[in-house]
Amino acid sequence: MEVKVHNFKIIEFISNEIILNNPQDLLDLMTLAGEKDANKIILHENNINPDFFELKTGFAGEVLQKAVNYNIKLGIIGDFNKVTSKSLKSLIVESNNGNQFFFVSNTIEAVERLKKV
């Protein structure tokens, strides 16, 4: 797993494998980010278990609730234009209007959004 540290205490995790399989993994990633003095995380869609994007599994809800509980700011990078699920589209729109987690298309956009929160 590669770790990139951006300005504004933002850390980006890059991997060829899934690194977010359960809510505890988010806390583990936050611990790793804290070791780099970062308090905001960027993840890529392909590093997140696909169940996250199937809202009926409850996985996204659990992960995002952990983010709220531990004040973890989270940017998720992916191609969200391809989303067909109305409930997932609604979650993305609602999240992007907030200040806790964002669904964006690239690292630059993720850093810009996270540095403002």
C-alpha positions as CSV (number, residue, x, y, z in Angstrom):
1,M,0.0,0.0,0.0
2,E,1.3,3.4,-0.9
3,V,0.7,6.4,1.3
4,K,0.7,9.9,0.0
5,V,0.7,12.9,2.4
6,H,-0.9,16.1,1.0
7,N,-0.9,19.5,2.6
8,F,-3.6,20.3,5.2
9,K,-3.1,17.0,7.1
10,I,-4.6,14.9,4.3
11,I,-3.4,11.4,3.6
12,E,-4.2,9.3,0.5
13,F,-4.1,5.5,0.6
14,I,-3.4,3.8,-2.7
15,S,-3.4,0.1,-3.1
16,N,-3.9,-2.7,-5.7
17,E,-6.2,-4.4,-3.2
18,I,-9.2,-3.7,-1.1
19,I,-8.2,-2.0,2.1
20,L,-11.6,-1.1,3.5
21,N,-13.5,-4.2,4.2
22,N,-15.2,-3.3,7.4
23,P,-15.8,-0.3,9.7
24,Q,-12.8,-1.2,11.9
25,D,-10.5,-0.9,8.8
26,L,-11.4,2.8,8.7
27,L,-10.2,3.3,12.2
28,D,-7.0,1.4,11.4
29,L,-6.5,3.7,8.4
30,M,-7.1,6.7,10.7
31,T,-4.4,5.4,13.1
32,L,-2.0,5.1,10.2
33,A,-2.9,8.6,9.1
34,G,-2.3,9.9,12.6
35,E,1.2,8.5,12.5
36,K,1.8,10.9,9.6
37,D,0.1,13.7,11.5
38,A,-2.9,13.7,9.1
39,N,-6.5,13.8,10.2
40,K,-8.2,13.5,6.8
41,I,-8.3,10.4,4.5
42,I,-8.6,9.9,0.7
43,L,-9.5,6.5,-0.5
44,H,-10.1,5.2,-4.0
45,E,-13.3,3.4,-5.0
46,N,-11.4,0.3,-6.1
47,N,-9.9,0.0,-2.6
48,I,-13.3,-0.2,-0.9
49,N,-15.3,-3.5,-0.6
50,P,-18.0,-3.3,-3.3
51,D,-20.6,-3.9,-0.5
52,F,-20.1,-0.3,0.5
53,F,-21.8,0.8,-2.7
54,E,-24.7,-1.6,-2.2
55,L,-26.5,0.4,0.5
56,K,-28.9,-2.4,1.4
57,T,-25.9,-4.2,3.0
58,G,-25.6,-1.5,5.6
59,F,-21.8,-1.4,5.2
60,A,-21.7,2.2,4.0
61,G,-23.9,3.3,6.9
62,E,-21.6,1.7,9.4
63,V,-18.4,3.1,7.9
64,L,-19.8,6.6,7.5
65,Q,-21.2,6.5,11.0
66,K,-17.7,5.6,12.3
67,A,-16.4,8.6,10.3
68,V,-18.9,10.9,12.0
69,N,-18.3,9.4,15.5
70,Y,-14.5,9.8,15.2
71,N,-14.6,13.0,13.2
72,I,-12.8,11.5,10.3
73,K,-13.0,13.5,7.2
74,L,-13.1,11.2,4.1
75,G,-12.8,11.8,0.4
76,I,-13.7,8.9,-1.8
77,I,-12.4,9.0,-5.4
78,G,-14.2,7.2,-8.2
79,D,-16.4,7.4,-11.3
80,F,-19.7,8.1,-9.6
81,N,-21.3,9.2,-12.9
82,K,-22.0,5.5,-13.6
83,V,-24.1,5.1,-10.4
84,T,-27.6,3.9,-11.3
85,S,-29.0,3.3,-7.8
86,K,-31.2,6.2,-6.8
87,S,-30.4,5.7,-3.1
88,L,-26.7,5.7,-3.7
89,K,-27.0,8.8,-5.9
90,S,-28.9,10.5,-3.1
91,L,-26.3,9.5,-0.6
92,I,-23.6,11.0,-2.8
93,V,-25.4,14.3,-3.3
94,E,-26.3,14.6,0.4
95,S,-22.7,13.8,1.4
96,N,-21.2,16.2,-1.1
97,N,-23.4,19.0,0.4
98,G,-22.0,18.3,3.9
99,N,-18.6,18.6,5.4
100,Q,-17.8,15.0,6.6
101,F,-17.3,12.9,3.5
102,F,-17.2,13.5,-0.2
103,F,-17.5,11.5,-3.4
104,V,-15.3,13.0,-6.0
105,S,-13.7,12.1,-9.3
106,N,-10.0,12.8,-8.7
107,T,-7.3,13.5,-6.1
108,I,-7.2,17.2,-6.8
109,E,-10.9,17.6,-6.1
110,A,-10.6,15.5,-3.0
111,V,-7.8,17.6,-1.6
112,E,-9.6,20.8,-2.4
113,R,-12.8,19.6,-0.6
114,L,-10.9,18.2,2.4
115,K,-8.7,21.2,3.0
116,K,-11.8,23.3,3.5
117,V,-13.2,21.2,6.4
